[in-house]
């Protein structure tokens, strides 16, 4: 865990670069304290609390094995909250994986920890919501692929898969795949419902 130089990139994230090679190790949103130093032009040098490893699919995540533990934490694995780990989780969701499948990946925290991060960090929660909608699209596409490639020998089994994927698509992206039609208006043009009772009034003469 060597010293690193932190610089701000073009999209406002700070980059952790190796002091020796200049290679980008990770990116992260700056804390207010670090942002103030960046704005003032003051160089920042910090020591990482953990190293990074790659999952089986080549995604960079924080290595919990190198995270320093206090006496109370000894004997259990602590997963440091890190934007690279979060980005890997988001990518996996967009690819159609469930949280149970994702949590089995190397360096990824268990499902309860992911839910805790989601509840605690607004940005991660928003990214998760977007990723689930994309996963709904993935499930719908997968259902279509199965339907197009089925045959009389496996049509019954494929129907179960298709029905499950259709349900999952609706759960993940109800706006796109829900069977319910929702009519909405706005403040300036509210929806008006006119009920015709059949009763007619004579015009005043």
C-alpha positions in Angstrom: 0.0 0.0 0.0 2.2 2.8 -1.3 1.8 6.5 -1.3 -0.3 8.0 -4.1 -0.8 11.3 -5.8 -4.4 12.5 -6.2 -5.4 14.7 -9.1 -8.8 15.8 -10.3 -9.8 14.6 -13.8 -12.1 16.3 -16.4 -15.3 14.9 -14.9 -14.7 16.0 -11.4 -13.4 12.7 -9.9 -10.1 12.4 -8.1 -7.7 9.9 -9.5 -5.4 7.7 -7.3 -2.1 7.5 -9.2 0.9 5.4 -8.3 3.7 7.7 -7.2 6.3 5.6 -9.0 4.6 4.8 -12.4 1.8 7.5 -12.6 -0.7 4.7 -13.3 -4.3 5.2 -12.3 -5.2 2.8 -9.5 -8.7 4.0 -8.8 -11.1 6.9 -9.0 -13.3 8.4 -6.3 -15.4 11.4 -5.5 -13.5 14.0 -3.5 -14.3 14.7 0.1 -15.0 18.4 0.9 -11.5 18.6 2.5 -9.7 17.1 -0.5 -11.8 19.2 -2.9 -10.7 22.4 -1.0 -7.1 21.4 -1.4 -7.5 20.7 -5.1 -9.3 24.0 -5.7 -6.4 25.8 -4.0 -3.8 24.0 -6.1 -2.3 22.3 -3.1 -0.9 18.9 -3.9 -2.3 16.0 -2.1 -0.5 12.8 -1.1 -2.2 10.0 0.9 -1.7 6.4 1.8 -4.2 3.9 0.7 -6.0 1.8 3.4 -6.3 -1.1 1.0 -5.2 -2.6 -2.3 -7.2 -3.3 -5.4 -7.8 -6.7 -7.0 -9.7 -7.9 -10.1 -12.8 -10.0 -10.2 -13.0 -13.1 -12.4 -14.3 -10.8 -15.1 -11.5 -8.3 -14.8 -13.4 -5.6 -12.9 -11.4 -3.6 -10.3 -12.6 -3.8 -6.7 -11.2 -3.0 -3.3 -9.5 -6.0 -1.6 -11.0 -6.6 1.8 -8.1 -8.8 2.7 -5.8 -5.8 2.8 -8.2 -3.5 4.7 -6.8 -2.7 8.2 -9.0 -4.0 11.0 -9.5 -2.8 14.6 -9.4 -5.1 17.5 -13.3 -5.3 17.4 -13.2 -6.2 13.8 -10.8 -9.1 14.1 -12.1 -12.4 12.9 -14.5 -11.1 10.2 -14.2 -9.7 6.7 -14.8 -5.9 6.4 -15.5 -4.6 2.9 -14.4 -1.0 2.4 -16.9 1.2 0.6 -15.3 2.2 -2.6 -16.6 3.7 -5.9 -14.7 1.1 -8.0 -16.4 -1.8 -6.1 -19.7 0.0 -6.5 -19.1 0.5 -10.2 -18.4 -3.2 -10.6 -21.7 -4.0 -8.9 -23.6 -1.7 -11.1 -22.0 -3.2 -14.2 -22.9 -6.7 -13.1 -26.5 -5.6 -12.5 -26.7 -4.1 -16.0 -25.4 -7.4 -17.4 -28.4 -9.1 -15.9 -26.9 -10.7 -12.8 -28.7 -10.9 -9.5 -27.2 -9.6 -6.2 -26.7 -13.2 -5.0 -24.7 -14.0 -8.2 -22.7 -10.8 -7.9 -21.9 -11.3 -4.2 -20.1 -14.6 -5.1 -17.6 -12.7 -7.2 -14.1 -12.2 -5.8 -13.9 -9.1 -3.6 -17.6 -8.2 -3.8 -19.4 -7.9 -0.4 -22.3 -10.0 0.6 -25.9 -9.0 -0.3 -26.7 -7.4 3.1 -23.6 -5.1 2.8 -24.7 -4.1 -0.7 -28.2 -3.2 0.6 -26.6 -1.2 3.5 -24.4 0.7 1.0 -27.5 1.4 -1.1 -29.4 2.8 1.9 -26.5 4.9 3.2 -25.1 6.4 -0.1 -27.6 8.3 -2.3 -25.4 8.2 -5.4 -25.0 4.5 -5.2 -28.8 4.1 -4.6 -29.6 6.2 -7.7 -27.1 4.2 -9.8 -28.7 0.9 -8.5 -32.2 2.1 -9.5 -31.0 2.9 -13.0 -29.1 -0.4 -13.3 -32.2 -2.4 -12.3 -34.1 -0.7 -15.2 -31.4 -1.7 -17.6 -31.5 -5.3 -16.1 -35.2 -5.4 -16.9 -34.4 -4.7 -20.5 -31.8 -7.5 -20.4 -34.4 -9.9 -19.0 -36.9 -8.9 -21.7 -34.3 -9.5 -24.5 -33.4 -12.8 -23.0 -37.0 -13.9 -23.0 -37.3 -13.0 -26.7 -34.1 -15.0 -27.5 -35.5 -18.1 -25.7 -38.8 -17.8 -27.5 -37.2 -17.5 -30.9 -34.9 -20.5 -30.3 -37.4 -22.9 -28.6 -38.7 -26.1 -30.2 -41.4 -28.6 -29.5 -39.1 -30.7 -27.3 -38.3 -28.0 -24.8 -41.2 -25.6 -25.2 -42.7 -26.3 -21.8 -39.5 -25.7 -19.9 -38.8 -22.6 -22.1 -42.2 -21.2 -21.2 -41.4 -21.3 -17.5 -38.1 -19.5 -18.2 -39.9 -16.9 -20.4 -42.7 -16.3 -17.8 -40.0 -15.9 -15.1 -38.0 -13.5 -17.2 -41.2 -11.5 -18.0 -42.0 -11.2 -14.3 -38.4 -10.2 -13.5 -38.5 -7.5 -16.3 -41.7 -6.0 -14.8 -40.2 -6.0 -11.3 -37.0 -4.4 -12.4 -38.5 -1.9 -14.9 -42.2 -1.5 -14.1 -42.5 1.7 -16.1 -41.5 -0.1 -19.3 -43.0 -3.6 -18.8 -45.9 -3.3 -16.4 -49.3 -4.5 -17.7 -51.0 -1.5 -15.9 -51.5 1.6 -18.1 -51.0 4.7 -16.0 -52.4 8.1 -17.2 -50.8 11.1 -15.8 -51.2 14.9 -16.3 -49.4 17.9 -15.0 -50.3 21.0 -13.0 -51.1 23.2 -16.1 -52.9 20.4 -17.9 -54.6 18.1 -15.4 -56.5 15.1 -16.6 -60.2 15.7 -16.6 -62.8 13.0 -16.4 -66.3 13.8 -17.8 -69.2 11.6 -16.8 -72.2 11.7 -19.1 -75.3 11.0 -17.0 -77.7 11.2 -19.9 -79.7 14.0 -18.2 -80.2 17.1 -20.4 -81.4 20.5 -19.2 -83.7 22.6 -21.4 -82.1 25.9 -22.4 -83.6 29.0 -20.7 -85.8 31.0 -23.1 
